Amino acid sequence: MKRILFVDDDLAVLRGLERVLRAYGDQWKCVFIGNPAEALDLIGTGWPDAVVSDMRMPRIDGIEVLAKARADRPDCARLILSGEVGTGALLPLLAVAHQCIGKPCKADLLVRILTRLLISDDSGTSAKLNEKLRGLLGLPVMPTRHRELSEALNAAPVEREAKVLQALSRSPAMTSKILQAAGCVRLGSAQGVASLTDAIRLLGPETIAALINSDSCRPMSEVDIDLTRRRIWREGAAATAVARAIATVEQCAPEVAAQAVLLTVLSGAGTILLDATWHEDYVSMLAEAETEARDRTVPELERDRFGVSSAEAAARLFRLWGIHDPTVDLVATLDDAGKQTTGTLGPSGIAHIAKALVRMRPGTGLQPDSLDYLVRLGLVDRLPAWEKLAELQSEPEPC
Amino acid sequence: MKPMTAPCAGMPTACLDTLDGLPDAIMVLNHTEAVTHLNRQARMLLCRDDAVAPPVPIWHFVAPASRAEIREITRNTLSAAECPYPETTFEVTLRRSDASTFLAEMAVGRLPAPQALLAASFRDITARKDSEARMVRLLSDAHESRQRVESLAAETIAQAEALAASESRLSMVLHSVRDGYWDWDVRNKVVHSNPQFAEILGLDAPNGPLLSPDAITALVIDADRADMAAALRRHLRGQTQNLIHECRVSRKDGTLAWIEFRGQVISRDSRGRALRATGLITDISEKKQLDQERRRTMKMEAIGELAAGVAHEINTPLQFVGDNLAFLQSQTARATKAFQLVADIRTQVSASPLWRVLGGDLLAAADEADLSYARNEIPEAIREALDGLDRVSKIVQALKEFSHQGPSERVAVDLNRMIENTVTLTRNEWKYVAEIETDLEPGLPHVHCVPHECGQLLVNLVVNAAHAIRAMADGKKGLLTIVSRAVAGQVEIRVSDTGCGIPPEIRNRIFDPFFTTKPIGQGTGQGLALAQATVKRHRGTISFQSEIGRGTVFSVRLPIDAIGTGDETDLVR
């Protein structure tokens, strides 16, 4: 049974939560503490699996409570439940909290969030991943991308936004962190921040600059960047470019194109995540994929080894971070051709095809289920044109 | 020939007679500087009858002032080595026998004789000297007077020029300034003024610069007239140093203007009664508007801060009210099952002996709790309470977003969201008079603007539209529509109402500050003026189309990317 600690100096809030959560007594053991100092003591015993804390409290604030939780049990899920989160405290907050939920938060929403975060882990690998995810401050950032984004932030105001978007479309690590930060400012996954443009505007260039220069977006040291990692990053960037190119040639609406790009970038976070967590395993898995490309897809191989596909792993991280729910759902199923919407070519369809095209090895065709999907869409005849786009994008990029 | 008398020794008498025929007066002196002979001319000049013999010392013939000079000349001449001819003349004052004097020009020479003799020739130059002096005096007078005249003329010209310049300057100033100039002849009840005076007050000035004071005070709006009159009275009585007074005047064209009167009484009669007062008037409407805007901005900022704080404070109770209601909801749902069971059992056991004993109490208790009604109504009540809570949450959220708008700087703003918040927050203004419909373009580009100004703009347009519908007073609910569209680099927001419309005759004035069609005290006349000012600051446009009895559509267009084009200084207030 998962153990949740609630901290709020307003006892009425705690009693309200206690009453609505009583019905979930068989899943969770909840403790409600009105005095933050006492809460720190309980956290010190390593008791809670999750801490949900108010932000503004006398003497000890929510950041301090969650910081203690992070220090004593990095794998503990940490949430802020508050009526207000100023951008002033955003960086220290992001260093300790996974997500922020605004008051008032309806009971069923809170339950949904907690259920997702505390889902009992069946397989050993998956449980380990969850543990890793909760301890993760941010994904490794490629130094080139970090420089690109820094430069973009310094661009003239008229072209800044476009340049920032462009730089972010090649960096899953920084994109997901920015969506997490924007969600915190907006207070909660109930609203979330669905578009990257909205997130950029919500945070503003100064906050973004501070964020990417914080520990959560530290560029990876050059010595740790081997060929596999270069390849992972290159393929991710290529998939994004292909998604954008397909959206352009298919004359999609701007918001469809933007979401297709966002989904592709975000799903790239999963590959980076699995590689960062189990680097050697991931390298050998990729080698296996080279030889077995015809029989098994990469997501299948990932599931075999790690219990989750990279896209699913990414989705877990994003749920923990409170990133816009519907977007995360689409990321989770991105690799699964059977789960793509039919009828018209939508953002996730474009992202799926783009990723499949980039993964395609020379001499092999598109994976059968992706091909089936295109048949269902009635867009098989577009495939040769898209393959050309993918070829253009797969030119090795000078690093 | 008879020898010369002693004094004229060495000088033949014939020579002496000859001397009488000469036109010049000549006196002969011996070596002792005594005059031994005077010729006829000399005798005439010196008024002597005799030709002088025995010798007479020369100083007899010389005025005391010239004696030293004469002596020096005669001595020099006597002692000279050669016989010099008189080369130079000198002026001496000679003395007549009657002791009168005259100015004479004299030349002295030595005669070549065994005994030194001097001959001094002289003539009366008084007349010449006089005329000379007169001439000199005349000349100098003339010169002086010319100078005087010239300087006088120059002075006059300078004065005239200065006068002309200052006059023209003054008139230039008076004609070119925005201020109105007034010069009030208090006793004769006439006000002189420059053209701006009448213009500022919106007066027809058929008499040119002459106005009647009553015509002026009649323009001051009723609410301000007593104050104005009091200020004027105090100053005329000398109770105030200066007249400085602000008041509103109603112009002939119906516009309202804030005017500042400044002036002073500049002359009084012996009893201290004001005779004349002058001063300026200034149209300070713009300043007043800016003041009001600034005050409003400050007020909005203060309210914003307050509202954000209040919203935060409300959110906490909203949290536990919601939780408690949710708890009650789930508990009642379960309790309802239990009640149902009790009801079922009751029908089954109603015949049993035990029920006959205990059932009465249970039924009474159930009746007292109105249980059958409560069973249906409690869940309904909770559901409605939760709905209400939802609405409160939305309002608080809107208020928070609307007020949590930070400093007066431009940021990217989602106008669709702002429109939705505006609709939520202005509900009280329109809910009884209109239905509201929004047609917002999905994915509307964000607009760089000052959020609280744009929020205020939207509120003003919506409230105005609601008031236009209310003014129909036909008891029917109108329709208020808000549309947002992206149009060529701009975002257009149209606020339409099915209200009374704007009469054509006031269409050109609705954006004027202080112009209002509402009764005094109900409208500040600032709403649309502020709206226009906001739109201008954002380099946008505002326009409207109106049809009497059908309604009005206000269209605001704001450039999407105002970055770098906006004049940031006008935002720093």
Chai-1 contact restraints between the chains, C-beta under 6 A:
chainA,res_idxA,chainB,res_idxB,connection_type,confidence,min_distance_angstrom,max_distance_angstrom,comment,restraint_id
A,D10,B,T316,contact,1.0,0.0,6.0,A-B,restraint_1
A,A12,B,F320,contact,1.0,0.0,6.0,A-B,restraint_2
A,V13,B,Q319,contact,1.0,0.0,6.0,A-B,restraint_3
A,V13,B,F320,contact,1.0,0.0,6.0,A-B,restraint_4
A,G16,B,F320,contact,1.0,0.0,6.0,A-B,restraint_5
A,G16,B,D323,contact,1.0,0.0,6.0,A-B,restraint_6
A,G16,B,N324,contact,1.0,0.0,6.0,A-B,restraint_7
A,L17,B,D323,contact,1.0,0.0,6.0,A-B,restraint_8
A,R19,B,F327,contact,1.0,0.0,6.0,A-B,restraint_9
A,V20,B,D323,contact,1.0,0.0,6.0,A-B,restraint_10
A,V20,B,A326,contact,1.0,0.0,6.0,A-B,restraint_11
A,V20,B,F327,contact,1.0,0.0,6.0,A-B,restraint_12
A,A23,B,S330,contact,1.0,0.0,6.0,A-B,restraint_13
A,G83,B,H312,contact,1.0,0.0,6.0,A-B,restraint_14
A,G83,B,N315,contact,1.0,0.0,6.0,A-B,restraint_15
A,G83,B,T316,contact,1.0,0.0,6.0,A-B,restraint_16
A,E84,B,H312,contact,1.0,0.0,6.0,A-B,restraint_17
A,K103,B,N315,contact,1.0,0.0,6.0,A-B,restraint_18
A,K103,B,T316,contact,1.0,0.0,6.0,A-B,restraint_19
A,K103,B,Q319,contact,1.0,0.0,6.0,A-B,restraint_20
A,P104,B,N315,contact,1.0,0.0,6.0,A-B,restraint_21
A,P104,B,L318,contact,1.0,0.0,6.0,A-B,restraint_22
A,P104,B,Q319,contact,1.0,0.0,6.0,A-B,restraint_23
A,P104,B,G322,contact,1.0,0.0,6.0,A-B,restraint_24
A,P104,B,S393,contact,1.0,0.0,6.0,A-B,restraint_25
A,A107,B,D323,contact,1.0,0.0,6.0,A-B,restraint_26
A,A107,B,A326,contact,1.0,0.0,6.0,A-B,restraint_27
A,P157,B,I563,contact,1.0,0.0,6.0,A-B,restraint_28
A,P157,B,G564,contact,1.0,0.0,6.0,A-B,restraint_29
A,V158,B,I563,contact,1.0,0.0,6.0,A-B,restraint_30
A,V158,B,G564,contact,1.0,0.0,6.0,A-B,restraint_31
A,R201,B,A412,contact,1.0,0.0,6.0,A-B,restraint_32
A,R201,B,H446,contact,1.0,0.0,6.0,A-B,restraint_33
A,E255,B,G443,contact,1.0,0.0,6.0,A-B,restraint_34
